[in-house]
Amino acid sequence: MSDIFRDMQAKIGCQYISDLPDHKRAVWFELRRMPLSDYEEKQLEDFARYVFGVRYSILKDVMAHLEETDCATR
């Protein structure tokens, strides 16, 4: 299984994982493009809480809503 912390660190170009919360906008952009099924639910939960301070279920709901909105405007 992949490690979302390390993968995101590489995508964003942060020197340290601890820098991820300082780059929320870039993390959010990449998160919406990544295949999240490559990661364990527990790790996604830990990641969401660490970077954004919210539960992963909230991020999933927001991403689903944005996906619906994007589809509706096309």
PyMOL Python script that loads the backbone (N, CA, C, O; Angstrom):
from pymol import cmd

cmd.read_pdbstr("""\
ATOM      1  N   MET A   1       0.852  -1.182   0.000  1.00  0.00           N
ATOM      2  CA  MET A   1       0.000   0.000   0.000  1.00  0.00           C
ATOM      3  C   MET A   1       0.893   1.240   0.000  1.00  0.00           C
ATOM      4  O   MET A   1       1.966   1.250   0.603  1.00  0.00           O
ATOM      5  N   SER A   2       0.442   2.256  -0.669  1.00  0.00           N
ATOM      6  CA  SER A   2       1.191   3.512  -0.774  1.00  0.00           C
ATOM      7  C   SER A   2       1.087   4.335   0.503  1.00  0.00           C
ATOM      8  O   SER A   2       0.213   4.106   1.338  1.00  0.00           O
ATOM      9  N   ASP A   3       1.990   5.290   0.638  1.00  0.00           N
ATOM     10  CA  ASP A   3       2.007   6.191   1.788  1.00  0.00           C
ATOM     11  C   ASP A   3       1.632   7.593   1.298  1.00  0.00           C
ATOM     12  O   ASP A   3       2.426   8.250   0.625  1.00  0.00           O
ATOM     13  N   ILE A   4       0.437   8.043   1.633  1.00  0.00           N
ATOM     14  CA  ILE A   4      -0.047   9.337   1.139  1.00  0.00           C
ATOM     15  C   ILE A   4       0.792  10.503   1.654  1.00  0.00           C
ATOM     16  O   ILE A   4       0.932  11.514   0.965  1.00  0.00           O
ATOM     17  N   PHE A   5       1.339  10.376   2.829  1.00  0.00           N
ATOM     18  CA  PHE A   5       2.175  11.451   3.368  1.00  0.00           C
ATOM     19  C   PHE A   5       3.414  11.647   2.489  1.00  0.00           C
ATOM     20  O   PHE A   5       3.735  12.771   2.103  1.00  0.00           O
ATOM     21  N   ARG A   6       4.098  10.557   2.180  1.00  0.00           N
ATOM     22  CA  ARG A   6       5.309  10.639   1.354  1.00  0.00           C
ATOM     23  C   ARG A   6       4.971  11.021  -0.091  1.00  0.00           C
ATOM     24  O   ARG A   6       5.673  11.817  -0.715  1.00  0.00           O
ATOM     25  N   ASP A   7       3.885  10.440  -0.611  1.00  0.00           N
ATOM     26  CA  ASP A   7       3.495  10.760  -1.984  1.00  0.00           C
ATOM     27  C   ASP A   7       3.156  12.239  -2.119  1.00  0.00           C
ATOM     28  O   ASP A   7       3.567  12.884  -3.084  1.00  0.00           O
ATOM     29  N   MET A   8       2.412  12.777  -1.164  1.00  0.00           N
ATOM     30  CA  MET A   8       2.038  14.185  -1.226  1.00  0.00           C
ATOM     31  C   MET A   8       3.265  15.076  -1.027  1.00  0.00           C
ATOM     32  O   MET A   8       3.390  16.117  -1.673  1.00  0.00           O
ATOM     33  N   GLN A   9       4.154  14.675  -0.149  1.00  0.00           N
ATOM     34  CA  GLN A   9       5.389  15.428   0.062  1.00  0.00           C
ATOM     35  C   GLN A   9       6.141  15.559  -1.270  1.00  0.00           C
ATOM     36  O   GLN A   9       6.640  16.633  -1.605  1.00  0.00           O
ATOM     37  N   ALA A  10       6.215  14.471  -2.014  1.00  0.00           N
ATOM     38  CA  ALA A  10       6.910  14.486  -3.306  1.00  0.00           C
ATOM     39  C   ALA A  10       6.166  15.349  -4.326  1.00  0.00           C
ATOM     40  O   ALA A  10       6.796  16.096  -5.075  1.00  0.00           O
ATOM     41  N   LYS A  11       4.844  15.256  -4.365  1.00  0.00           N
ATOM     42  CA  LYS A  11       4.062  16.027  -5.328  1.00  0.00           C
ATOM     43  C   LYS A  11       4.147  17.533  -5.061  1.00  0.00           C
ATOM     44  O   LYS A  11       4.259  18.332  -5.992  1.00  0.00           O
ATOM     45  N   ILE A  12       4.092  17.906  -3.793  1.00  0.00           N
ATOM     46  CA  ILE A  12       4.112  19.322  -3.423  1.00  0.00           C
ATOM     47  C   ILE A  12       5.529  19.879  -3.452  1.00  0.00           C
ATOM     48  O   ILE A  12       5.731  21.070  -3.688  1.00  0.00           O
ATOM     49  N   GLY A  13       6.503  19.014  -3.212  1.00  0.00           N
ATOM     50  CA  GLY A  13       7.887  19.450  -3.206  1.00  0.00           C
ATOM     51  C   GLY A  13       8.347  19.973  -1.865  1.00  0.00           C
ATOM     52  O   GLY A  13       9.274  20.780  -1.786  1.00  0.00           O
ATOM     53  N   CYS A  14       7.688  19.508  -0.795  1.00  0.00           N
ATOM     54  CA  CYS A  14       8.083  19.915   0.557  1.00  0.00           C
ATOM     55  C   CYS A  14       9.314  19.130   0.993  1.00  0.00           C
ATOM     56  O   CYS A  14       9.477  17.961   0.644  1.00  0.00           O
ATOM     57  N   GLN A  15      10.158  19.778   1.744  1.00  0.00           N
ATOM     58  CA  GLN A  15      11.323  19.080   2.270  1.00  0.00           C
ATOM     59  C   GLN A  15      10.909  18.131   3.391  1.00  0.00           C
ATOM     60  O   GLN A  15      11.478  17.048   3.531  1.00  0.00           O
ATOM     61  N   TYR A  16       9.927  18.531   4.184  1.00  0.00           N
ATOM     62  CA  TYR A  16       9.487  17.732   5.324  1.00  0.00           C
ATOM     63  C   TYR A  16       7.977  17.513   5.269  1.00  0.00           C
ATOM     64  O   TYR A  16       7.236  18.372   4.792  1.00  0.00           O
ATOM     65  N   ILE A  17       7.536  16.385   5.748  1.00  0.00           N
ATOM     66  CA  ILE A  17       6.108  16.105   5.841  1.00  0.00           C
ATOM     67  C   ILE A  17       5.425  17.136   6.730  1.00  0.00           C
ATOM     68  O   ILE A  17       4.269  17.491   6.503  1.00  0.00           O
ATOM     69  N   SER A  18       6.130  17.606   7.726  1.00  0.00           N
ATOM     70  CA  SER A  18       5.547  18.597   8.644  1.00  0.00           C
ATOM     71  C   SER A  18       5.218  19.920   7.952  1.00  0.00           C
ATOM     72  O   SER A  18       4.528  20.761   8.527  1.00  0.00           O
ATOM     73  N   ASP A  19       5.707  20.112   6.718  1.00  0.00           N
ATOM     74  CA  ASP A  19       5.398  21.326   5.957  1.00  0.00           C
ATOM     75  C   ASP A  19       4.047  21.238   5.239  1.00  0.00           C
ATOM     76  O   ASP A  19       3.532  22.259   4.781  1.00  0.00           O
ATOM     77  N   LEU A  20       3.474  20.058   5.134  1.00  0.00           N
ATOM     78  CA  LEU A  20       2.233  19.893   4.374  1.00  0.00           C
ATOM     79  C   LEU A  20       1.095  20.805   4.843  1.00  0.00           C
ATOM     80  O   LEU A  20       0.418  21.395   4.002  1.00  0.00           O
ATOM     81  N   PRO A  21       0.859  20.944   6.153  1.00  0.00           N
ATOM     82  CA  PRO A  21      -0.234  21.833   6.572  1.00  0.00           C
ATOM     83  C   PRO A  21      -0.041  23.297   6.147  1.00  0.00           C
ATOM     84  O   PRO A  21      -1.007  24.058   6.087  1.00  0.00           O
ATOM     85  N   ASP A  22       1.181  23.681   5.858  1.00  0.00           N
ATOM     86  CA  ASP A  22       1.459  25.046   5.404  1.00  0.00           C
ATOM     87  C   ASP A  22       1.126  25.241   3.923  1.00  0.00           C
ATOM     88  O   ASP A  22       1.155  26.363   3.418  1.00  0.00           O
ATOM     89  N   HIS A  23       0.813  24.157   3.239  1.00  0.00           N
ATOM     90  CA  HIS A  23       0.543  24.190   1.793  1.00  0.00           C
ATOM     91  C   HIS A  23      -0.825  23.575   1.487  1.00  0.00           C
ATOM     92  O   HIS A  23      -0.971  22.805   0.538  1.00  0.00           O
ATOM     93  N   LYS A  24      -1.817  23.924   2.297  1.00  0.00           N
ATOM     94  CA  LYS A  24      -3.149  23.319   2.173  1.00  0.00           C
ATOM     95  C   LYS A  24      -3.739  23.460   0.769  1.00  0.00           C
ATOM     96  O   LYS A  24      -4.332  22.511   0.255  1.00  0.00           O
ATOM     97  N   ARG A  25      -3.590  24.598   0.160  1.00  0.00           N
ATOM     98  CA  ARG A  25      -4.171  24.811  -1.172  1.00  0.00           C
ATOM     99  C   ARG A  25      -3.559  23.856  -2.194  1.00  0.00           C
ATOM    100  O   ARG A  25      -4.285  23.239  -2.973  1.00  0.00           O
ATOM    101  N   ALA A  26      -2.249  23.730  -2.199  1.00  0.00           N
ATOM    102  CA  ALA A  26      -1.583  22.825  -3.127  1.00  0.00           C
ATOM    103  C   ALA A  26      -1.920  21.372  -2.807  1.00  0.00           C
ATOM    104  O   ALA A  26      -2.113  20.563  -3.715  1.00  0.00           O
ATOM    105  N   VAL A  27      -1.992  21.041  -1.525  1.00  0.00           N
ATOM    106  CA  VAL A  27      -2.355  19.685  -1.115  1.00  0.00           C
ATOM    107  C   VAL A  27      -3.770  19.366  -1.588  1.00  0.00           C
ATOM    108  O   VAL A  27      -4.016  18.285  -2.122  1.00  0.00           O
ATOM    109  N   TRP A  28      -4.693  20.292  -1.396  1.00  0.00           N
ATOM    110  CA  TRP A  28      -6.082  20.087  -1.819  1.00  0.00           C
ATOM    111  C   TRP A  28      -6.158  19.856  -3.331  1.00  0.00           C
ATOM    112  O   TRP A  28      -6.871  18.962  -3.787  1.00  0.00           O
ATOM    113  N   PHE A  29      -5.431  20.653  -4.100  1.00  0.00           N
ATOM    114  CA  PHE A  29      -5.412  20.501  -5.552  1.00  0.00           C
ATOM    115  C   PHE A  29      -4.931  19.109  -5.942  1.00  0.00           C
ATOM    116  O   PHE A  29      -5.552  18.447  -6.774  1.00  0.00           O
ATOM    117  N   GLU A  30      -3.835  18.665  -5.348  1.00  0.00           N
ATOM    118  CA  GLU A  30      -3.280  17.347  -5.671  1.00  0.00           C
ATOM    119  C   GLU A  30      -4.180  16.220  -5.160  1.00  0.00           C
ATOM    120  O   GLU A  30      -4.344  15.198  -5.827  1.00  0.00           O
ATOM    121  N   LEU A  31      -4.752  16.410  -3.993  1.00  0.00           N
ATOM    122  CA  LEU A  31      -5.608  15.390  -3.393  1.00  0.00           C
ATOM    123  C   LEU A  31      -6.780  15.060  -4.312  1.00  0.00           C
ATOM    124  O   LEU A  31      -7.161  13.896  -4.434  1.00  0.00           O
ATOM    125  N   ARG A  32      -7.343  16.058  -4.948  1.00  0.00           N
ATOM    126  CA  ARG A  32      -8.486  15.847  -5.845  1.00  0.00           C
ATOM    127  C   ARG A  32      -8.086  15.120  -7.122  1.00  0.00           C
ATOM    128  O   ARG A  32      -8.946  14.577  -7.816  1.00  0.00           O
ATOM    129  N   ARG A  33      -6.820  15.101  -7.435  1.00  0.00           N
ATOM    130  CA  ARG A  33      -6.336  14.449  -8.658  1.00  0.00           C
ATOM    131  C   ARG A  33      -5.779  13.047  -8.413  1.00  0.00           C
ATOM    132  O   ARG A  33      -5.580  12.286  -9.359  1.00  0.00           O
ATOM    133  N   MET A  34      -5.529  12.705  -7.156  1.00  0.00           N
ATOM    134  CA  MET A  34      -4.876  11.438  -6.827  1.00  0.00           C
ATOM    135  C   MET A  34      -5.883  10.292  -6.746  1.00  0.00           C
ATOM    136  O   MET A  34      -7.044  10.507  -6.398  1.00  0.00           O
ATOM    137  N   PRO A  35      -5.438   9.069  -7.066  1.00  0.00           N
ATOM    138  CA  PRO A  35      -6.303   7.895  -6.893  1.00  0.00           C
ATOM    139  C   PRO A  35      -6.319   7.495  -5.411  1.00  0.00           C
ATOM    140  O   PRO A  35      -5.447   6.751  -4.963  1.00  0.00           O
ATOM    141  N   LEU A  36      -7.286   7.976  -4.666  1.00  0.00           N
ATOM    142  CA  LEU A  36      -7.305   7.757  -3.220  1.00  0.00           C
ATOM    143  C   LEU A  36      -7.564   6.309  -2.833  1.00  0.00           C
ATOM    144  O   LEU A  36      -7.352   5.925  -1.683  1.00  0.00           O
ATOM    145  N   SER A  37      -8.017   5.512  -3.777  1.00  0.00           N
ATOM    146  CA  SER A  37      -8.220   4.087  -3.501  1.00  0.00           C
ATOM    147  C   SER A  37      -6.889   3.355  -3.308  1.00  0.00           C
ATOM    148  O   SER A  37      -6.872   2.207  -2.863  1.00  0.00           O
ATOM    149  N   ASP A  38      -5.790   4.006  -3.637  1.00  0.00           N
ATOM    150  CA  ASP A  38      -4.453   3.418  -3.426  1.00  0.00           C
ATOM    151  C   ASP A  38      -4.028   3.456  -1.956  1.00  0.00           C
ATOM    152  O   ASP A  38      -3.005   2.879  -1.588  1.00  0.00           O
ATOM    153  N   TYR A  39      -4.813   4.133  -1.121  1.00  0.00           N
ATOM    154  CA  TYR A  39      -4.430   4.349   0.274  1.00  0.00           C
ATOM    155  C   TYR A  39      -5.458   3.733   1.218  1.00  0.00           C
ATOM    156  O   TYR A  39      -6.646   3.654   0.907  1.00  0.00           O
ATOM    157  N   GLU A  40      -4.977   3.302   2.365  1.00  0.00           N
ATOM    158  CA  GLU A  40      -5.863   2.744   3.382  1.00  0.00           C
ATOM    159  C   GLU A  40      -6.714   3.856   3.994  1.00  0.00           C
ATOM    160  O   GLU A  40      -6.263   4.992   4.142  1.00  0.00           O
ATOM    161  N   GLU A  41      -7.941   3.510   4.345  1.00  0.00           N
ATOM    162  CA  GLU A  41      -8.876   4.477   4.936  1.00  0.00           C
ATOM    163  C   GLU A  41      -8.290   5.115   6.194  1.00  0.00           C
ATOM    164  O   GLU A  41      -8.452   6.315   6.413  1.00  0.00           O
ATOM    165  N   LYS A  42      -7.611   4.321   7.022  1.00  0.00           N
ATOM    166  CA  LYS A  42      -7.005   4.832   8.263  1.00  0.00           C
ATOM    167  C   LYS A  42      -5.955   5.886   7.947  1.00  0.00           C
ATOM    168  O   LYS A  42      -5.868   6.906   8.632  1.00  0.00           O
ATOM    169  N   GLN A  43      -5.163   5.645   6.918  1.00  0.00           N
ATOM    170  CA  GLN A  43      -4.126   6.608   6.555  1.00  0.00           C
ATOM    171  C   GLN A  43      -4.744   7.893   5.995  1.00  0.00           C
ATOM    172  O   GLN A  43      -4.252   8.988   6.267  1.00  0.00           O
ATOM    173  N   LEU A  44      -5.807   7.762   5.222  1.00  0.00           N
ATOM    174  CA  LEU A  44      -6.501   8.945   4.711  1.00  0.00           C
ATOM    175  C   LEU A  44      -7.088   9.760   5.852  1.00  0.00           C
ATOM    176  O   LEU A  44      -7.059  10.991   5.827  1.00  0.00           O
ATOM    177  N   GLU A  45      -7.618   9.073   6.846  1.00  0.00           N
ATOM    178  CA  GLU A  45      -8.161   9.759   8.027  1.00  0.00           C
ATOM    179  C   GLU A  45      -7.053  10.517   8.751  1.00  0.00           C
ATOM    180  O   GLU A  45      -7.216  11.688   9.095  1.00  0.00           O
ATOM    181  N   ASP A  46      -5.929   9.848   8.981  1.00  0.00           N
ATOM    182  CA  ASP A  46      -4.793  10.501   9.654  1.00  0.00           C
ATOM    183  C   ASP A  46      -4.289  11.707   8.853  1.00  0.00           C
ATOM    184  O   ASP A  46      -3.952  12.746   9.420  1.00  0.00           O
ATOM    185  N   PHE A  47      -4.245  11.548   7.538  1.00  0.00           N
ATOM    186  CA  PHE A  47      -3.769  12.617   6.666  1.00  0.00           C
ATOM    187  C   PHE A  47      -4.700  13.831   6.723  1.00  0.00           C
ATOM    188  O   PHE A  47      -4.246  14.966   6.868  1.00  0.00           O
ATOM    189  N   ALA A  48      -5.997  13.579   6.608  1.00  0.00           N
ATOM    190  CA  ALA A  48      -6.975  14.670   6.636  1.00  0.00           C
ATOM    191  C   ALA A  48      -6.910  15.434   7.948  1.00  0.00           C
ATOM    192  O   ALA A  48      -6.960  16.664   7.964  1.00  0.00           O
ATOM    193  N   ARG A  49      -6.800  14.712   9.026  1.00  0.00           N
ATOM    194  CA  ARG A  49      -6.729  15.370  10.339  1.00  0.00           C
ATOM    195  C   ARG A  49      -5.419  16.148  10.489  1.00  0.00           C
ATOM    196  O   ARG A  49      -5.411  17.250  11.037  1.00  0.00           O
ATOM    197  N   TYR A  50      -4.318  15.579  10.003  1.00  0.00           N
ATOM    198  CA  TYR A  50      -3.015  16.228  10.144  1.00  0.00           C
ATOM    199  C   TYR A  50      -2.920  17.500   9.303  1.00  0.00           C
ATOM    200  O   TYR A  50      -2.487  18.542   9.794  1.00  0.00           O
ATOM    201  N   VAL A  51      -3.323  17.412   8.044  1.00  0.00           N
ATOM    202  CA  VAL A  51      -3.145  18.544   7.132  1.00  0.00           C
ATOM    203  C   VAL A  51      -4.254  19.578   7.276  1.00  0.00           C
ATOM    204  O   VAL A  51      -3.985  20.778   7.336  1.00  0.00           O
ATOM    205  N   PHE A  52      -5.506  19.113   7.332  1.00  0.00           N
ATOM    206  CA  PHE A  52      -6.642  20.031   7.298  1.00  0.00           C
ATOM    207  C   PHE A  52      -7.355  20.199   8.634  1.00  0.00           C
ATOM    208  O   PHE A  52      -8.124  21.143   8.812  1.00  0.00           O
ATOM    209  N   GLY A  53      -7.105  19.295   9.568  1.00  0.00           N
ATOM    210  CA  GLY A  53      -7.758  19.391  10.866  1.00  0.00           C
ATOM    211  C   GLY A  53      -9.209  18.953  10.855  1.00  0.00           C
ATOM    212  O   GLY A  53      -9.978  19.332  11.737  1.00  0.00           O
ATOM    213  N   VAL A  54      -9.594  18.153   9.859  1.00  0.00           N
ATOM    214  CA  VAL A  54     -10.964  17.649   9.764  1.00  0.00           C
ATOM    215  C   VAL A  54     -10.943  16.148   9.483  1.00  0.00           C
ATOM    216  O   VAL A  54      -9.920  15.583   9.095  1.00  0.00           O
ATOM    217  N   ARG A  55     -12.098  15.519   9.689  1.00  0.00           N
ATOM    218  CA  ARG A  55     -12.209  14.091   9.403  1.00  0.00           C
ATOM    219  C   ARG A  55     -12.201  13.858   7.895  1.00  0.00           C
ATOM    220  O   ARG A  55     -12.618  14.717   7.118  1.00  0.00           O
ATOM    221  N   TYR A  56     -11.722  12.689   7.499  1.00  0.00           N
ATOM    222  CA  TYR A  56     -11.655  12.354   6.076  1.00  0.00           C
ATOM    223  C   TYR A  56     -13.047  12.311   5.456  1.00  0.00           C
ATOM    224  O   TYR A  56     -13.208  12.656   4.285  1.00  0.00           O
ATOM    225  N   SER A  57     -14.046  11.899   6.211  1.00  0.00           N
ATOM    226  CA  SER A  57     -15.404  11.832   5.672  1.00  0.00           C
ATOM    227  C   SER A  57     -15.873  13.210   5.205  1.00  0.00           C
ATOM    228  O   SER A  57     -16.624  13.309   4.235  1.00  0.00           O
ATOM    229  N   ILE A  58     -15.448  14.252   5.872  1.00  0.00           N
ATOM    230  CA  ILE A  58     -15.799  15.615   5.464  1.00  0.00           C
ATOM    231  C   ILE A  58     -15.135  15.954   4.133  1.00  0.00           C
ATOM    232  O   ILE A  58     -15.771  16.522   3.245  1.00  0.00           O
ATOM    233  N   LEU A  59     -13.865  15.608   3.998  1.00  0.00           N
ATOM    234  CA  LEU A  59     -13.176  15.864   2.732  1.00  0.00           C
ATOM    235  C   LEU A  59     -13.832  15.091   1.594  1.00  0.00           C
ATOM    236  O   LEU A  59     -13.996  15.621   0.495  1.00  0.00           O
ATOM    237  N   LYS A  60     -14.208  13.842   1.852  1.00  0.00           N
ATOM    238  CA  LYS A  60     -14.874  13.032   0.829  1.00  0.00           C
ATOM    239  C   LYS A  60     -16.176  13.687   0.389  1.00  0.00           C
ATOM    240  O   LYS A  60     -16.478  13.751  -0.802  1.00  0.00           O
ATOM    241  N   ASP A  61     -16.939  14.170   1.350  1.00  0.00           N
ATOM    242  CA  ASP A  61     -18.213  14.822   1.030  1.00  0.00           C
ATOM    243  C   ASP A  61     -17.991  16.076   0.189  1.00  0.00           C
ATOM    244  O   ASP A  61     -18.716  16.317  -0.777  1.00  0.00           O
ATOM    245  N   VAL A  62     -17.004  16.861   0.551  1.00  0.00           N
ATOM    246  CA  VAL A  62     -16.710  18.089  -0.209  1.00  0.00           C
ATOM    247  C   VAL A  62     -16.250  17.735  -1.624  1.00  0.00           C
ATOM    248  O   VAL A  62     -16.686  18.361  -2.590  1.00  0.00           O
ATOM    249  N   MET A  63     -15.380  16.745  -1.750  1.00  0.00           N
ATOM    250  CA  MET A  63     -14.911  16.342  -3.079  1.00  0.00           C
ATOM    251  C   MET A  63     -16.065  15.821  -3.927  1.00  0.00           C
ATOM    252  O   MET A  63     -16.135  16.118  -5.120  1.00  0.00           O
ATOM    253  N   ALA A  64     -16.971  15.048  -3.331  1.00  0.00           N
ATOM    254  CA  ALA A  64     -18.136  14.547  -4.067  1.00  0.00           C
ATOM    255  C   ALA A  64     -19.029  15.689  -4.512  1.00  0.00           C
ATOM    256  O   ALA A  64     -19.514  15.696  -5.643  1.00  0.00           O
ATOM    257  N   HIS A  65     -19.249  16.652  -3.634  1.00  0.00           N
ATOM    258  CA  HIS A  65     -20.073  17.812  -3.983  1.00  0.00           C
ATOM    259  C   HIS A  65     -19.440  18.603  -5.128  1.00  0.00           C
ATOM    260  O   HIS A  65     -20.133  19.015  -6.058  1.00  0.00           O
ATOM    261  N   LEU A  66     -18.141  18.812  -5.059  1.00  0.00           N
ATOM    262  CA  LEU A  66     -17.453  19.542  -6.126  1.00  0.00           C
ATOM    263  C   LEU A  66     -17.516  18.781  -7.442  1.00  0.00           C
ATOM    264  O   LEU A  66     -17.666  19.382  -8.506  1.00  0.00           O
ATOM    265  N   GLU A  67     -17.402  17.473  -7.370  1.00  0.00           N
ATOM    266  CA  GLU A  67     -17.502  16.638  -8.570  1.00  0.00           C
ATOM    267  C   GLU A  67     -18.886  16.774  -9.202  1.00  0.00           C
ATOM    268  O   GLU A  67     -19.007  16.912 -10.420  1.00  0.00           O
ATOM    269  N   GLU A  68     -19.923  16.736  -8.376  1.00  0.00           N
ATOM    270  CA  GLU A  68     -21.292  16.903  -8.872  1.00  0.00           C
ATOM    271  C   GLU A  68     -21.472  18.285  -9.501  1.00  0.00           C
ATOM    272  O   GLU A  68     -22.082  18.421 -10.562  1.00  0.00           O
ATOM    273  N   THR A  69     -20.941  19.291  -8.842  1.00  0.00           N
ATOM    274  CA  THR A  69     -21.049  20.660  -9.343  1.00  0.00           C
ATOM    275  C   THR A  69     -20.316  20.805 -10.666  1.00  0.00           C
ATOM    276  O   THR A  69     -20.817  21.443 -11.593  1.00  0.00           O
ATOM    277  N   ASP A  70     -19.121  20.211 -10.757  1.00  0.00           N
ATOM    278  CA  ASP A  70     -18.351  20.277 -12.006  1.00  0.00           C
ATOM    279  C   ASP A  70     -19.101  19.592 -13.144  1.00  0.00           C
ATOM    280  O   ASP A  70     -19.127  20.105 -14.263  1.00  0.00           O
ATOM    281  N   CYS A  71     -19.704  18.453 -12.875  1.00  0.00           N
ATOM    282  CA  CYS A  71     -20.459  17.720 -13.889  1.00  0.00           C
ATOM    283  C   CYS A  71     -21.697  18.491 -14.323  1.00  0.00           C
ATOM    284  O   CYS A  71     -22.057  18.471 -15.500  1.00  0.00           O
ATOM    285  N   ALA A  72     -22.341  19.160 -13.402  1.00  0.00           N
ATOM    286  CA  ALA A  72     -23.573  19.893 -13.695  1.00  0.00           C
ATOM    287  C   ALA A  72     -23.303  21.125 -14.556  1.00  0.00           C
ATOM    288  O   ALA A  72     -24.181  21.556 -15.303  1.00  0.00           O
ATOM    289  N   THR A  73     -22.112  21.692 -14.462  1.00  0.00           N
ATOM    290  CA  THR A  73     -21.802  22.912 -15.209  1.00  0.00           C
ATOM    291  C   THR A  73     -21.229  22.617 -16.596  1.00  0.00           C
ATOM    292  O   THR A  73     -20.976  23.539 -17.372  1.00  0.00           O
ATOM    293  N   ARG A  74     -21.029  21.367 -16.902  1.00  0.00           N
ATOM    294  CA  ARG A  74     -20.459  21.028 -18.231  1.00  0.00           C
ATOM    295  C   ARG A  74     -21.518  20.878 -19.256  1.00  0.00           C
ATOM    296  O   ARG A  74     -21.219  20.597 -20.417  1.00  0.00           O
TER     297      ARG A  74
END
""", "prot")
cmd.dss("prot")
cmd.show_as("cartoon", "prot")
cmd.util.cbc("prot")
cmd.orient("prot")
